Amino acid sequence: MLISHWHATLDRPPLPTIDPPATAEVVVVGAGVVGAATALWLARAGLQPLVIDRQGPAAGATGNNGGLLSAGLAENYLAATARHGHEAARELYALSLAGQRLLVELIEQERIDCDLRLHGNVNIAIGEAQLSIAAATVSALQADGFPAALLDRAATQEMVGIPLGAAVTGARLNPAAGTLHSAKLVHGLLAAAHRYGARFSWGITVQSIASDAGRLRLLTDRGAISAAAAVIAVNAWSGEIVPELAQRIKLVRGQALCTVPVEPFIACGFGASLTPTGEYGQQLPGGQVLFGGCRAVAPDHDVGALPGEVSPEVQNAIEASLGRLFPTLAGIAIERRWSGAMAFTADYLPIVANPAPGLFAVGGFSGHGMPFAAIVGRHLAEAVQTGTMPAALALLGMERVTLV
Ligand SMILES: Cc1cc2nc3c(=O)[nH]c(=O)nc-3n(C[C@H](O)[C@H](O)[C@H](O)COP(=O)(O)OP(=O)(O)OC[C@H]3O[C@@H](n4cnc5c(N)ncnc54)[C@H](O)[C@@H]3O)c2cc1C
């Protein structure tokens, strides 16, 4: 079985679990980074949430991702501005920036040891056309007051201790970014939530949810749970239990690998667009290079493909792309390969929905959920207490026109 670097190196004791109770005040379904952050905010508010997951902590996208915590949107800022309009794009970017900072604050406040390194992220440009887009993006971000800088090839090379590929022309630096160990992060968020009273049940699949006499009835494969409120944070699988999201969120497989260790050569996270769907990576504290992406070379871009498996065409493209960025890494031995389930929407923004009284659902992070987790979780925890959709997340509503 394929196992991600994060799960293979999670040296933490298991969290205490309970058998699923018949009643709970608040249930959080999904123990990825979003469910874990939401549970922490709920527990801090004294609500003693029950967190359930059909597998366990970080079993979905979170535990199989690239570990990049970068402020910004899944889509380039210029493209997001064209799609949503300037004011909305600015508000969305500000939300992600606040979210990135809030997650760092949570990590510090709860003393979560998750290898957090705040060294920024470089989006490496290939050729002159990509460098022009990077320059325009940096100008637009700076004009709106967001941190960003343009690096020429020489400045980019200064950040990288091995030779850059011949086609590299420069990079866009995002200083509001970092890297971390995704499974340690989720474990730490849940452990903190437990200290405030959260309880956990793993190996429980929610099959459906219905309103029942002013409460919610969550039907699971191990009996029903009656709850006053629930937050559904199952991302790629949202449509299985929230029918309103079935047509709006689609599962897309993302593949990654990590190499054997090499001498430290880069401190920040990095990304590129050598293939149309892009690549991303980081050098891990142990020296391995985690690198992923390239799903554009897969049939139908790996939309709907089985997570947990990898395919030779995408894995070969990831290895080739790594060699094009950093030629001395061409042909390096691979330590581990894995994949996970991303959740895409038509406009690359997550959806926050309130399909029934007391029921809130969130998903569709389009491969970029880490900077949103803490802030969306905080607003959802408030929504559970007020019973209304948070105004701060209005742009992520299910009825927005850009979703079709
Ligand atoms: C290969 C890859 C690389 C990525 N790289 C990055 C990156 O570097 N930076 C970044 O910001 N984002 C990245 N992403 C995206 C990011 O990981 C996600 O946006 C984020 O983790 C979503 O978190 P989540 O908690 O919403 O969902 P998930 O982490 O997917 O958690 C959902 C949970 O719900 C559970 N579940 C599902 N159905 C049910 C059910 N019926 N009943 C009970 N439980 C259920 C699952 O077991 C799972 O644990 C990447 C994703 C992938 C796959």
The ligand as a Gaussian input file, in Angstrom:
#p B3LYP/6-31G(d) Opt

LIG

0 1
 C       -1.321000      15.566000      -3.561000
 C       -1.899000      16.803000      -2.927000
 C       -1.080000      17.907000      -2.697000
 C       -1.602000      19.065000      -2.100000
 N       -0.749000      20.071000      -1.737000
 C       -1.228000      21.138000      -1.056000
 C       -0.349000      22.110000      -0.532000
 O        0.870000      21.966000      -0.592000
 N       -0.886000      23.218000       0.073000
 C       -2.246000      23.382000       0.186000
 O       -2.695000      24.424000       0.689000
 N       -3.093000      22.427000      -0.241000
 C       -2.620000      21.307000      -0.831000
 N       -3.470000      20.319000      -1.219000
 C       -4.886000      20.475000      -0.902000
 C       -5.112000      20.347000       0.603000
 O       -4.474000      19.188000       1.074000
 C       -6.622000      20.313000       0.864000
 O       -7.223000      21.474000       0.333000
 C       -6.938000      20.242000       2.347000
 O       -6.132000      19.286000       2.973000
 C       -8.412000      19.906000       2.534000
 O       -8.622000      19.601000       3.895000
 P      -10.020000      19.055000       4.366000
 O       -9.932000      18.886000       5.830000
 O      -11.110000      19.905000       3.812000
 O      -10.215000      17.652000       3.622000
 P       -9.445000      16.187000       3.759000
 O       -8.099000      16.409000       4.285000
 O       -9.643000      15.544000       2.479000
 O      -10.290000      15.508000       4.911000
 C      -11.565000      14.962000       4.688000
 C      -11.764000      13.817000       5.681000
 O      -13.129000      13.387000       5.599000
 C      -13.166000      11.986000       5.810000
 N      -14.425000      11.499000       5.230000
 C      -14.776000      11.506000       3.926000
 N      -16.026000      11.044000       3.781000
 C      -16.477000      10.727000       5.018000
 C      -17.711000      10.196000       5.515000
 N      -18.731000       9.911000       4.706000
 N      -17.826000       9.977000       6.851000
 C      -16.793000      10.263000       7.695000
 N      -15.610000      10.783000       7.275000
 C      -15.463000      11.009000       5.947000
 C      -11.920000      11.473000       5.107000
 O      -11.525000      10.203000       5.623000
 C      -10.912000      12.582000       5.396000
 O      -10.118000      12.279000       6.539000
 C       -2.989000      19.136000      -1.791000
 C       -3.812000      18.024000      -2.003000
 C       -3.268000      16.855000      -2.551000
 C       -4.159000      15.656000      -2.728000

